[in-house]
Amino acid sequence: MSNLIVGMSGNFSRPSKTRTLVTTVVEETAQQLGRQSVVYDLVDAAAGLAQATSSTSDDPQLQRMWQDVIGCDVLVVGSPVYKASYSGLLKHFFDLIDMNALKGKPVAVVATARAPQHALMIEHQFKPLFGFFGARVAANSIFATDEAFLENGKLSDRTELLAKEVARDLVALAGT
């Protein structure tokens, strides 16, 4: 057990609503489990990742991200939705991970988009990605449009409650 809860946010800009959502779920999960946490922004490693052809890339930031994602106790992954899918660079990050590396790991997925028409992306694409890895994907997830955020960028009360619900799912998965 690593005692680490990891968040991976597939955002490409800052400030990021996706990062806010991932961080909220990660912090709530870490608090409930009494563990440490770290959240990574894909934008920080985008240049190195775009050039990577394997997980043996010599980019130290990417190595740290892969190490923590593979070694963590619980993983929360979020992405903004582009053209009805998660970001391509986020997919590339996971494409370079061994197919057994996440086996049995509790994982929650969250997504942000401007239009509610993208909501099915979680069930049709995001969850199946982690199912491929044999991860234990939380039943609950969060799909958030602009209405899920306040003007100051924080989550609405309703979305905060959803984040706590997803964290409870992860705690239950981590305990089994």
C-alpha positions in Angstrom: 0.0 0.0 0.0 1.4 3.4 -1.0 -0.8 5.5 1.1 -1.3 7.8 -1.9 -4.4 9.0 -3.7 -3.6 10.3 -7.2 -5.5 12.6 -9.4 -4.8 13.0 -13.1 -6.4 16.0 -14.8 -6.4 15.9 -18.6 -6.8 19.7 -18.9 -4.8 21.9 -21.3 -5.4 25.3 -19.6 -5.4 27.1 -16.3 -7.5 27.8 -14.4 -9.2 24.5 -15.1 -12.7 23.3 -14.1 -11.5 19.7 -14.7 -8.6 20.2 -12.3 -11.0 21.7 -9.7 -13.3 18.7 -10.0 -10.5 16.1 -9.8 -8.9 17.9 -6.9 -12.1 17.9 -4.9 -12.7 14.2 -5.3 -9.0 13.4 -4.6 -9.0 15.6 -1.4 -12.2 14.2 -0.1 -11.1 10.6 -0.8 -7.7 11.2 0.9 -9.4 12.8 3.9 -11.8 9.8 4.3 -9.0 7.3 4.0 -6.4 9.3 6.0 -3.9 9.2 3.1 -1.7 11.7 1.2 -2.7 13.0 -2.2 -1.2 14.5 -5.3 -3.0 15.9 -8.4 -1.2 16.1 -11.8 -2.1 18.4 -14.7 -1.4 16.8 -18.1 -0.6 20.3 -19.4 2.6 20.2 -17.3 3.9 17.2 -19.2 2.3 17.8 -22.6 5.5 18.5 -24.6 7.3 15.4 -23.2 4.3 13.2 -23.5 3.6 14.2 -27.1 7.1 12.9 -28.0 7.0 9.8 -25.8 6.7 6.4 -27.6 6.9 4.3 -24.5 6.7 4.5 -20.7 10.5 4.4 -20.6 10.7 8.0 -21.7 13.5 9.9 -20.0 11.3 12.8 -19.1 11.5 12.9 -15.3 8.1 14.5 -14.9 6.4 11.8 -17.0 8.2 9.1 -15.1 7.0 10.5 -11.8 3.4 10.7 -13.1 3.5 7.1 -14.4 5.1 5.9 -11.2 2.5 7.5 -9.0 -0.5 6.5 -11.2 0.7 2.9 -11.2 1.7 2.8 -7.6 -1.2 4.7 -5.9 -3.9 3.1 -3.8 -6.7 5.1 -5.5 -6.8 7.0 -8.8 -9.1 9.8 -9.9 -9.0 10.7 -13.6 -10.7 13.7 -15.2 -10.9 15.2 -18.7 -12.5 18.0 -20.5 -14.7 16.6 -23.3 -13.5 17.3 -26.8 -15.6 16.1 -29.8 -17.5 13.7 -27.6 -14.4 12.1 -26.1 -11.6 12.5 -23.5 -8.5 14.3 -24.5 -6.2 12.5 -26.9 -3.1 13.3 -24.9 -4.7 11.8 -21.8 -5.4 8.7 -23.9 -1.8 8.6 -25.0 -0.7 8.8 -21.4 -2.6 5.7 -20.6 -1.7 4.0 -23.9 1.9 3.9 -22.7 1.0 2.1 -19.5 1.2 -1.7 -19.3 -2.2 -3.3 -19.6 -1.9 -5.0 -16.2 -0.6 -2.0 -14.3 -4.0 -0.8 -13.0 -5.5 -4.2 -12.4 -7.7 -4.1 -9.3 -7.0 -0.4 -8.6 -10.0 1.7 -7.5 -10.6 4.4 -10.2 -13.1 7.2 -10.5 -13.7 9.2 -13.6 -15.0 12.7 -13.9 -15.5 15.0 -17.0 -16.3 18.5 -17.8 -17.9 20.0 -20.9 -19.8 23.0 -22.1 -22.7 21.0 -23.5 -24.8 18.2 -21.8 -24.8 16.3 -25.0 -21.3 15.0 -24.1 -22.5 13.2 -20.9 -22.5 9.7 -22.4 -18.8 9.9 -22.9 -18.2 8.7 -19.4 -20.2 5.5 -19.8 -19.3 4.8 -23.5 -15.6 5.7 -23.5 -14.1 6.7 -20.1 -15.2 3.8 -18.0 -14.4 1.2 -20.7 -10.9 2.6 -20.9 -10.2 1.6 -17.3 -12.2 -1.6 -17.6 -9.7 -2.6 -20.2 -7.0 -2.2 -17.6 -8.9 -4.4 -15.1 -9.3 -1.4 -12.7 -12.3 -1.4 -10.3 -14.2 1.6 -11.7 -16.4 3.4 -9.2 -20.1 3.1 -10.0 -20.7 6.8 -9.6 -18.9 9.5 -11.7 -19.4 13.2 -12.3 -20.2 14.9 -15.6 -20.1 18.7 -15.0 -21.2 21.5 -17.3 -20.6 25.2 -16.6 -23.7 25.2 -14.3 -21.8 22.9 -11.9 -19.4 25.8 -11.1 -19.9 29.1 -9.3 -18.6 32.4 -10.8 -15.5 32.1 -8.6 -14.6 28.8 -10.2 -15.6 26.7 -7.1 -18.0 23.8 -7.3 -21.7 24.3 -6.6 -23.1 22.8 -3.5 -24.8 20.0 -5.5 -21.5 19.2 -7.3 -19.7 19.1 -4.0 -22.2 16.5 -2.8 -21.6 14.5 -5.9 -17.8 14.6 -5.3 -18.3 13.3 -1.7 -20.5 10.5 -3.1 -17.8 9.5 -5.6 -15.2 9.7 -2.8 -17.4 7.3 -0.7 -17.5 4.9 -3.6 -13.7 5.0 -3.8 -13.3 4.5 -0.1 -15.5 1.4 -0.3 -13.6 0.0 -3.2 -10.3 0.7 -1.5 -11.4 -1.2 1.6 -12.3 -4.4 -0.2 
